[in-house]
Amino acid sequence: MTGRSAPPPEWTELADRITAFLPELPAPEAARIVAGMTPAARTRIRDHLRLHPDALVSGASDAPRSTQALITSLAGAGITGVKAPSCLRCGRVRPLRRAVPGGRVCLGCEGVLAARGNTGPCCVCGETRPRPSNQRCASCQRAHISATRSCSACGKPAALDPCTSCRPRPPARCALCETNAPVCARWPLGPVCKPCYREARTHPGTCPVCQNERVLIAFTDGRRRVCGPCTGRGDPYACPRCASPRSYLIRGLCDRCTLHDELDAVLGPAAETPDDQYARMRAALASCDQPRTALNWIRNSHSARLLAGLTGTGRPLTHDDLETLARSGTRGDAQTTDYLRGILVAYQALPERDELLARIERHLARVVERHPEHALLLRPYVRWSLLPRARRAAHRRAGLKHRIRWAYTRINLAAAFLTAMNERGLALADVTQHEVDAWGAGNPSTHYEVRDFVVWAAHRGHSRPLLVPHRPKADPEGLDEDSHWELLQQCLTDTALPLEVRAAGAVLLLFGQHVTRIAALPADALATVDGHTVLILDRTPIRLPEPLALLLTELTRQEPPGGWAANSPRRWLFPGIRPGLHISSTALARHLTAHHIPVRQARTTALVQLAQDLPPAILAPMLGLHVITAQQWRRRAATDWTAYLEARRRNRRGVPIE
């Protein structure tokens, strides 16, 4: 009898290379595995392990298919040290078939790369894109298939059944939040759920290795999140133009590159020339801090579509053109036009104008169109009474919306009063005090405002002297001194409050400014004079105490909120959500009230305290008050102490003190 022959040296070498990085695998078991291989597989695995000794444990994507089969069999036998190779492009652990420069890719990525190899104009949409099938791009191919198929679950047209939304996704442990949830993507760091995927795509981070802004899809050995290229893998979310992270909402490009294309489509290539009307606007929007805001406006806004139609005419755009559109359309069209005007003015495509005068004239034209029989009275009333007062208030930045509403109310009530008298068969000259009282009794809360028109008509000789009482005003209520200073101390020191609330509340509690004026404070209202920080509310700079100076300085250095405020030049201490405009007084008052700062009571207390210490001649130019208003606050601050002394004469039970 003869003994068993020794294995060939090549088999022994291969078994030794397999067990070199797998100490838990016994040598006899490795020899048995090698003996069961085909000659071609032994040759390919041996050659690959000679070049890459750690191929069984590294997870590198360049492993040939025979090596992948060996790893799968070892893992099935309970060998935990092996690591399956992941796709070079998508990072998922799948069978890797196609060899590409740098490694191998899975079947899905193989199709993507093949489609990208056939790039050209799509026969359906005409866009230059990869054409995976029948000279169509992927989107048009899916639409072509969806035209004849539908999802059996939701019934919507779909290329696959069930569709992507209805197809159940197997749950797995998310590598980021460590919760069991349906898998949305499989990255090199592991499976990722939908919320974590959305967060990573919408808020790319800075890779700690290469310092580039990318979608962080991998882990280092220290469990730090890094980008794919820093771990030897590709970046599937890189923009093909600038290598920035692609948009989460728009396919193909990043937000900024898409914004460039959309600006070219809306403004035209002429906007790239320095002397074009829209050159500054295009440059500012193209380089804005948050391109997604501008992109959403261009793609979804009625005002952007209106701008595209106006620029398509090829002639310069003026305020008169926009005003003609606003007057000829509906109220919604006028709002769209005004929104577009605000953007054009904010980005210097149009010069600024007196918005109050223009709005009054527009509203007058609409009212006269509805009531042409009153034109002979309404036009002179607006021209000689409302417009002069509006011009005198044009230098004020604050309260534009309220002044517009003030003018609208007076025009509307004048037309309503004339219509009511006309229905009774009375001309304005024949109206008596009885008719005025009867008409005003119907809705006294608003009919007080007709006093302005009635007084003007009597002075001009259009009617007999008529009396409409002033709107009654309740005495303002203030805070007690302790509560007032506690609120001020909270605004100056409590870092838990939002910075905008602290700054606005401190100005309100210290200087008694109206919320409309606080909201409209420009950024240059905070200045430095002789080394001291001052706040300019009207004509007299006010030297600020150090805590308030530090608070307002911190506010000016704060990053603006999202939206148009981040993309517009910094002009306001409290920027708003509309382009180039400050926050509305209503929104600011709502923020203060939500943090338990009573606006009216706080303003009343602050003005009373200031009026006690300063004469009206100094208080008025310092706070921007009219001299008469400052005198009224002075009289209110000069409290009659009789009631106080009477209260001191009694104890809590009402018994006089002897």
C-alpha positions in Angstrom: 0.0 0.0 0.0 1.2 3.6 -0.8 0.4 6.7 1.4 -1.6 9.7 0.3 0.4 12.0 -2.0 1.4 15.4 -0.7 -0.6 18.4 -2.1 1.1 20.5 -4.8 3.2 23.4 -3.5 0.8 25.9 -5.2 -2.1 24.5 -3.1 0.0 24.8 0.1 1.0 28.4 -0.8 -2.7 29.3 -1.4 -3.8 27.7 1.9 -1.0 29.6 3.8 -2.1 32.9 2.2 -5.7 32.3 3.2 -4.9 31.5 6.8 -2.3 34.4 7.1 -5.0 36.9 8.0 -7.5 34.4 9.3 -6.0 32.8 12.4 -9.3 31.3 13.4 -9.4 29.2 10.2 -7.5 25.8 10.8 -4.9 24.8 8.3 -6.5 21.5 7.5 -9.8 23.3 6.8 -8.0 25.8 4.5 -6.3 22.9 2.6 -9.7 21.2 2.2 -11.2 24.4 0.8 -8.3 24.8 -1.7 -8.6 21.2 -2.8 -12.3 21.8 -3.6 -11.6 24.7 -6.0 -11.4 24.5 -9.7 -7.9 25.0 -11.2 -8.9 28.3 -12.7 -10.3 29.6 -9.4 -7.1 28.5 -7.5 -5.0 30.4 -10.1 -7.0 33.6 -10.0 -7.3 33.7 -6.2 -3.6 32.9 -5.7 -2.5 35.6 -8.2 -4.8 38.1 -6.5 -3.6 37.3 -2.9 0.0 37.6 -4.1 -0.8 41.3 -5.1 -3.2 41.9 -2.2 -2.4 39.7 0.8 -5.2 41.2 2.9 -7.9 40.9 0.2 -10.0 38.6 2.4 -10.3 41.0 5.3 -10.0 44.5 3.7 -13.3 44.7 1.8 -11.6 46.2 -1.2 -13.7 46.3 -4.3 -11.0 45.0 -6.7 -11.5 41.4 -5.6 -12.2 39.1 -8.6 -15.4 37.1 -8.6 -13.6 33.9 -7.5 -12.2 35.7 -4.5 -15.7 37.0 -3.8 -17.1 33.5 -3.9 -14.4 32.3 -1.5 -15.2 35.2 1.0 -18.9 34.2 0.8 -18.2 30.6 1.5 -15.9 31.4 4.4 -18.5 33.7 5.9 -21.1 31.0 5.6 -18.8 28.6 7.4 -18.7 31.0 10.4 -15.4 32.7 9.8 -16.0 36.2 11.2 -12.8 37.8 10.2 -13.6 38.0 6.5 -15.1 41.2 5.0 -17.2 41.2 1.8 -16.0 43.7 -0.8 -18.3 46.8 -1.5 -19.1 48.4 -4.7 -16.5 51.1 -5.8 -19.3 53.5 -6.8 -22.2 53.1 -4.4 -20.4 51.3 -1.5 -23.1 48.6 -1.2 -22.1 45.0 -0.5 -23.2 43.2 -3.6 -21.8 40.8 -6.2 -19.3 42.9 -8.2 -19.1 41.9 -11.8 -17.6 44.7 -13.9 -14.0 45.8 -13.4 -13.4 49.5 -13.8 -10.4 51.7 -13.1 -9.9 51.5 -9.3 -12.0 48.4 -8.5 -15.2 46.7 -9.4 -18.9 47.8 -9.4 -22.2 46.1 -8.8 -24.8 45.4 -11.5 -26.8 48.6 -10.8 -23.7 50.8 -11.0 -22.6 48.9 -14.1 -25.8 50.0 -15.8 -25.3 53.6 -14.7 -21.7 53.7 -16.0 -22.8 52.1 -19.2 -25.6 54.7 -19.6 -23.1 57.5 -18.9 -20.9 56.1 -21.7 -23.7 56.8 -24.1 -24.2 60.5 -23.6 -26.0 62.7 -26.1 -29.2 64.5 -26.9 -32.3 62.6 -25.7 -34.7 61.8 -28.6 -37.6 62.9 -26.5 -36.7 65.9 -24.4 -33.6 67.0 -26.3 -31.4 67.4 -23.2 -27.8 66.2 -23.4 -27.8 63.3 -20.9 -26.8 59.7 -20.5 -29.1 57.5 -22.7 -29.4 54.1 -21.2 -32.1 52.7 -23.6 -33.4 53.5 -27.1 -31.5 56.9 -27.2 -33.7 58.1 -24.3 -32.5 59.6 -21.1 -33.4 57.8 -17.9 -36.3 60.1 -17.0 -37.9 59.9 -20.5 -37.4 56.1 -20.4 -39.2 55.8 -17.1 -42.0 58.0 -18.4 -42.3 55.9 -21.5 -42.6 52.7 -19.5 -45.0 54.4 -17.0 -47.4 55.3 -19.8 -48.4 51.7 -20.1 -48.0 50.4 -16.6 -49.3 51.3 -13.2 -48.6 50.4 -9.6 -50.9 47.7 -8.3 -50.8 49.3 -4.8 -51.5 53.0 -5.4 -52.7 52.9 -9.0 -50.3 55.6 -10.1 -48.3 55.3 -13.3 -45.0 53.6 -12.5 -42.2 51.9 -14.4 -42.1 49.2 -11.6 -44.8 47.3 -9.8 -45.0 48.1 -7.0 -43.7 51.6 -7.4 -40.7 53.0 -5.5 -43.0 54.6 -2.9 -45.1 51.5 -2.3 -42.4 48.9 -2.4 -41.6 47.6 1.1 -38.1 48.3 2.2 -36.5 45.8 4.6 -35.8 47.2 8.0 -32.3 47.4 9.3 -30.3 49.1 12.1 -29.4 52.6 10.9 -25.7 53.3 11.1 -26.3 56.9 12.2 -29.3 57.0 14.5 -29.1 53.3 15.5 -32.9 52.7 15.1 -34.5 49.9 13.2 -36.2 51.5 10.2 -36.7 50.8 6.5 -33.4 51.3 4.6 -33.3 54.3 2.3 -29.7 54.0 1.2 -26.7 51.8 1.8 -23.5 53.8 2.2 -20.0 52.6 3.1 -20.8 53.4 6.7 -23.8 51.1 6.6 -27.6 51.3 6.0 -29.2 54.6 6.5 -32.9 55.4 7.3 -34.9 58.0 5.5 -34.7 60.8 8.1 -30.9 60.5 8.4 -30.5 60.3 4.6 -32.6 63.5 4.2 -30.6 65.3 6.9 -27.2 64.3 5.3 -28.3 65.3 1.8 -29.9 68.6 2.7 -27.1 69.6 5.2 -23.7 68.4 3.8 -20.9 68.7 6.2 -17.2 69.6 6.0 -15.0 66.5 5.7 -12.4 66.5 8.5 -9.8 65.0 6.3 -10.0 66.9 3.0 -11.9 70.0 4.4 -14.3 69.9 1.4 -18.1 70.3 1.7 -19.5 66.9 0.8 -22.1 64.3 1.8 -20.4 62.4 4.6 -21.1 58.7 3.7 -18.3 56.8 5.4 -16.6 56.3 8.7 -12.9 56.3 9.6 -11.4 53.9 12.0 -12.2 56.3 14.8 -15.9 56.5 13.8 -15.5 60.0 12.4 -17.8 60.7 9.5 -15.8 61.5 6.3 -16.6 61.7 2.6 -16.4 58.8 0.2 -13.2 59.8 -1.7 -11.2 60.0 1.6 -11.9 56.3 2.2 -11.0 55.3 -1.4 -14.6 55.3 -2.7 -16.4 57.6 -5.1 -18.7 60.4 -4.3 -22.1 59.5 -5.7 -23.6 62.9 -4.8 -21.0 65.2 -6.4 -22.2 67.8 -8.9 -20.6 67.0 -12.3 -19.8 70.7 -12.9 -18.3 72.0 -9.6 -18.0 68.8 -7.5 -20.2 70.4 -4.8 -22.9 68.3 -3.2 -25.8 67.8 -5.6 -29.2 69.2 -4.7 -31.5 66.9 -2.7 -34.6 68.2 -4.6 -33.2 68.7 -8.1 -31.6 65.9 -10.1 -28.2 66.2 -11.7 -26.7 69.4 -10.4 -26.1 71.3 -7.2 -28.4 74.2 -6.2 -25.9 76.9 -7.3 -25.2 75.5 -10.8 -29.0 75.0 -11.3 -29.5 78.6 -10.2 -27.0 79.8 -12.8 -29.0 78.0 -15.5 -32.3 79.3 -14.2 -31.0 82.9 -14.1 -29.9 82.6 -17.7 -33.3 81.3 -18.7 -35.2 84.1 -16.8 -32.9 87.1 -17.2 -31.2 86.1 -20.5 -27.5 86.1 -21.3 -27.5 89.9 -21.6 -27.6 90.1 -17.8 -24.0 88.9 -17.7 -22.8 92.2 -19.3 -21.9 94.9 -16.7 -24.2 97.6 -18.3 -27.3 95.5 -18.3 -30.2 96.5 -16.1 -30.2 93.1 -14.3 -26.4 92.7 -14.1 -26.2 93.5 -10.4 -29.2 91.4 -9.6 -27.9 88.4 -11.5 -24.5 88.7 -9.8 -26.0 89.0 -6.3 -28.4 86.1 -6.8 -25.7 83.9 -8.3 -23.4 84.4 -5.4 -26.0 84.5 -2.6 -25.4 82.6 0.6 -28.5 80.4 0.3 -29.0 79.6 -3.4 -31.9 77.3 -2.6 -34.1 80.3 -1.6 -33.5 82.1 -4.9 -33.9 78.8 -6.8 -37.3 78.1 -5.2 -38.4 81.6 -6.0 -37.4 81.3 -9.7 -38.9 77.8 -10.1 -42.2 78.2 -8.1 -43.1 81.9 -7.8 -45.6 83.8 -9.9 -43.4 86.9 -9.7 -40.5 85.1 -11.3 -42.7 84.0 -14.2 -43.9 87.6 -14.5 -40.2 88.7 -14.6 -39.4 86.2 -17.3 -42.3 87.5 -19.4 -41.3 91.1 -18.9 -37.6 90.5 -19.8 -38.7 88.6 -22.9 -39.9 91.9 -24.4 -36.4 93.1 -24.8 -37.0 96.6 -23.5 -36.0 98.1 -20.1 -38.3 97.6 -17.2 -39.6 100.7 -15.3 -41.8 101.3 -12.3 -44.5 102.6 -14.6 -44.7 99.2 -16.4 -45.2 97.4 -13.1 -47.7 99.9 -12.0 -49.7 99.4 -15.2 -49.8 95.7 -14.5 -50.8 96.2 -10.9 -53.7 98.5 -11.8 -55.0 96.4 -14.7 -55.1 93.1 -12.9 -56.7 91.6 -9.8 -55.6 92.2 -6.2 -53.6 89.0 -6.4 -51.8 90.3 -9.5 -51.0 93.6 -7.7 -49.5 91.6 -4.8 -47.4 89.6 -7.2 -46.2 92.8 -8.9 -45.4 94.4 -5.6 -43.4 91.4 -4.5 -41.4 91.5 -7.8 -40.9 95.2 -7.4 -39.4 94.6 -3.9 -36.9 92.1 -5.3 -35.9 94.4 -8.2 -35.4 97.3 -5.8 -33.5 95.2 -3.2 -31.0 94.1 -5.9 -30.8 97.5 -7.6 -32.4 96.5 -10.8 -34.9 99.4 -10.2 -34.4 102.6 -8.2 -36.3 103.1 -5.0 -39.6 105.1 -5.1 -42.0 106.6 -2.6 -44.1 103.5 -2.1 -46.7 105.3 0.1 -47.6 107.9 -2.5 -47.8 105.3 -5.3 -50.1 103.0 -3.2 -52.4 105.9 -2.4 -52.8 106.9 -6.0 -53.3 103.3 -7.1 -56.0 102.8 -4.5 -57.7 106.1 -5.4 -57.8 104.9 -9.0 -59.6 101.7 -8.0 -62.1 103.4 -5.8 -62.9 106.0 -8.5 -63.3 103.2 -11.0 -66.0 101.7 -8.7 -67.6 105.0 -7.8 -67.0 107.4 -10.7 -69.8 109.7 -9.5 -67.6 110.7 -6.5 -64.4 111.4 -8.4 -64.9 115.2 -8.2 -64.7 115.0 -4.4 -62.4 112.1 -3.8 -59.6 113.3 -6.1 -59.2 116.7 -4.5 -59.5 115.2 -1.0 -56.7 112.8 -1.7 -54.6 115.4 -3.5 -54.8 118.2 -1.0 -55.3 116.4 2.2 -53.8 112.8 2.2 -50.9 113.2 -0.2 -49.3 116.2 1.5 -49.3 114.4 4.9 -47.9 111.3 3.2 -45.1 113.4 1.7 -44.3 114.9 5.1 -44.0 111.4 6.5 -41.9 110.0 3.6 -38.6 110.4 5.6 -39.9 107.9 8.2 -38.8 104.4 7.6 -41.2 102.8 10.1 -44.8 102.0 9.7 -45.2 102.0 6.0 -47.9 99.3 6.1 -49.8 101.2 8.8 -49.7 104.4 6.9 -50.9 102.7 3.8 -53.8 101.2 5.8 -54.4 104.7 7.3 -54.8 106.2 3.8 -56.9 103.3 2.4 -59.3 103.5 5.4 -59.9 107.2 4.8 -60.5 106.9 1.1 -62.8 103.9 1.6 -64.9 105.6 4.3 -65.2 108.8 2.3 -66.5 106.8 -0.7 -68.9 104.8 1.6 -70.2 108.0 3.2 -70.8 109.7 -0.1 -72.5 106.6 -1.4 -74.8 106.3 1.6 -75.8 110.0 1.3 -76.4 109.5 -2.4 -78.7 106.6 -1.7 -80.8 108.9 0.5 -81.0 111.4 -2.3 -78.7 114.0 -0.6 -75.8 115.8 -2.1 -72.8 116.6 0.2 -73.9 120.2 0.6 -77.3 119.1 1.8 -76.2 116.7 4.5 -77.1 117.7 8.0 -75.8 116.6 11.4 -78.7 114.2 11.8 -77.7 112.2 8.7 -74.1 112.1 9.9 -75.0 110.9 13.4 -77.4 108.2 11.9 -74.8 107.0 9.5 -72.1 106.9 12.2 -74.3 105.0 14.6 -74.3 102.0 12.3 -70.6 101.0 13.0 -69.0 103.6 15.2 -65.7 101.6 15.6 -64.7 102.4 12.0 -66.9 105.4 11.1 -64.9 107.6 13.4 -62.3 107.7 10.6 -64.7 109.6 8.3 -64.0 112.7 10.4 -61.0 113.5 8.3 -63.0 113.8 5.1 -65.9 115.6 6.8 -63.6 118.3 8.3 -61.8 118.7 4.9 -65.1 119.1 3.1 -66.4 121.7 5.5 -63.1 123.7 5.2 -63.3 123.6 1.4 -66.9 124.8 1.4 -68.3 121.5 0.0 -70.6 121.0 3.0 -71.9 122.8 6.0 -69.9 122.4 9.3 -70.5 118.9 10.6 -69.3 117.2 13.7 -67.8 113.7 13.9 -66.3 113.0 17.3 -62.8 111.7 17.7 -62.2 108.0 18.4 -62.2 107.6 22.2 -58.9 106.5 23.6 -58.5 104.7 26.9 -55.8 105.8 29.2 -52.6 103.7 28.7 -51.8 101.3 31.4 -48.3 100.8 32.6 -46.2 98.3 34.6 -45.2 98.7 38.1 -41.6 99.8 38.5 -40.3 96.4 39.9 -41.8 94.4 37.0 -40.5 96.9 34.5 -36.9 96.7 35.7 -37.1 92.9 36.1 -38.1 92.6 32.4 -35.3 94.9 31.3 -32.8 92.9 33.4 -34.0 89.7 31.8 -33.6 91.1 28.3 -30.0 92.2 29.0 -28.8 89.1 30.8 -31.0 86.0 30.0 -29.2 84.1 27.2 -32.0 81.6 27.0 -34.2 84.2 25.2 -33.7 84.7 21.4 -31.2 87.5 20.6 -33.8 89.4 18.6 -36.3 89.3 21.4 -33.7 90.5 23.9 -32.6 93.4 21.7 -36.1 94.5 20.8 -37.3 94.2 24.3 -34.4 96.2 25.8 -35.0 99.1 23.3 -38.7 98.9 24.1 -38.3 98.9 27.9 -35.5 101.5 28.0 -36.6 104.0 25.3 -40.3 103.4 24.9 -40.1 103.1 21.1 -43.1 101.9 19.1 -42.7 98.4 17.8 -43.1 99.7 14.2 -40.0 101.9 14.7 -38.0 99.1 16.4 -38.7 96.7 13.6 -37.5 99.4 11.1 -34.2 100.3 12.7 -31.5 100.2 10.0 -28.2 98.6 10.6 -26.5 102.0 10.6 -28.6 103.2 13.5 -26.0 101.6 15.7 -22.8 103.7 15.4 -19.7 104.7 17.3 -19.0 108.3 18.4 -15.9 109.2 20.3 -15.3 105.6 21.2 -18.8 105.1 22.6 -21.6 103.1 21.0 -24.7 105.2 20.3 -28.1 104.4 18.9 -29.7 107.0 16.6 -33.5 106.8 16.9 -34.2 110.2 15.3 -31.8 113.2 15.3 -30.0 113.0 18.7 -27.6 110.0 19.1 -28.2 108.2 22.4 -25.2 106.9 24.2 -25.9 103.3 25.2 -25.1 101.6 28.5 -22.5 98.9 28.1 -24.8 95.9 28.4 -27.2 97.2 25.8 -24.3 98.3 23.5 -22.9 94.7 23.7 -26.3 93.2 23.0 -27.0 95.3 19.9 -23.5 94.8 18.6 -23.9 91.1 19.0 -27.2 91.4 17.0 -25.4 93.1 14.1 -22.8 90.4 14.0 -25.3 87.5 14.1 -25.8 85.4 11.0 -29.0 86.4 9.3 -31.8 83.8 9.3 -32.6 81.7 6.3 -34.5 82.8 3.3 -34.3 86.2 1.6 -32.7 87.8 4.7 -29.6 85.7 4.2 -29.4 86.6 0.5 -30.1 90.4 0.8 -27.6 93.1 1.8 -27.7 93.7 5.6 -29.8 96.9 5.9 -31.8 96.2 9.1 -31.2 95.3 12.7 -34.2 93.0 12.4 -34.3 91.6 8.8 -37.6 90.1 7.6 -38.5 87.3 5.3 -39.2 89.4 2.3 -36.3 90.6 0.1 -34.7 93.8 1.3 -37.4 94.5 4.0 -37.3 94.5 7.8 -39.4 92.3 10.0 -43.0 93.3 10.2 -44.1 95.0 13.4 -46.9 92.4 13.9 -44.4 89.6 13.8 -42.0 91.4 16.2 -44.8 92.2 18.6 -45.9 88.5 18.5 -42.4 87.4 19.4 -42.2 89.8 22.3 -45.6 88.8 23.6 -44.7 85.1 23.3 -41.9 85.7 25.7 -44.1 87.5 28.2 -43.1 91.1 27.4 -46.3 93.2 27.3 -45.7 95.7 24.5 -48.1 98.6 25.3 -47.6 98.5 29.1 -43.8 98.4 28.7 -43.8 101.3 26.2 -46.1 103.4 28.5 -43.9 102.8 31.6 -40.7 103.7 29.7 -42.1 106.9 28.2 -43.5 108.0 31.6 -40.2 107.5 33.3 -38.3 109.4 30.5 -40.8 112.2 30.5 -40.3 112.6 34.3 -36.5 113.2 33.7 -36.3 115.0 30.4 -38.1 118.1 29.1 -40.2 117.8 25.9 -37.7 119.8 23.9 -35.0 117.2 24.5 -37.2 114.1 24.6 -38.9 114.8 21.2 -35.7 114.8 19.0 -34.1 112.0 21.0 -37.0 109.5 20.6 -38.5 110.8 17.3 -41.7 112.1 19.0 -43.6 115.2 18.0 -43.2 118.0 20.4 -46.9 118.0 21.2 -46.8 114.2 21.9 -43.8 114.7 24.2 -45.7 117.4 26.1 -48.6 115.1 26.6 -46.4 112.5 28.0 -44.8 115.1 30.3 -48.3 116.1 31.6 -49.1 112.4 32.1 -45.8 111.9 34.0 -46.6 114.8 36.3 -48.9 112.7 38.5 -51.3 114.2 41.0 -50.1 112.8 44.4 -53.5 113.4 46.0 -54.8 109.9 45.4 -51.5 108.4 46.6 -51.6 110.3 49.8 -55.2 109.4 50.3 -54.3 105.7 49.8 -51.5 106.0 52.3 -54.0 107.4 54.9 -55.8 104.0 55.0 -54.6 100.7 55.9 -55.4 97.5 54.1 -58.7 97.1 55.9 -59.9 100.5 54.9 -59.5 102.0 58.4 -58.0 105.6 58.4 -54.6 105.8 60.0 -54.6 108.2 62.9 
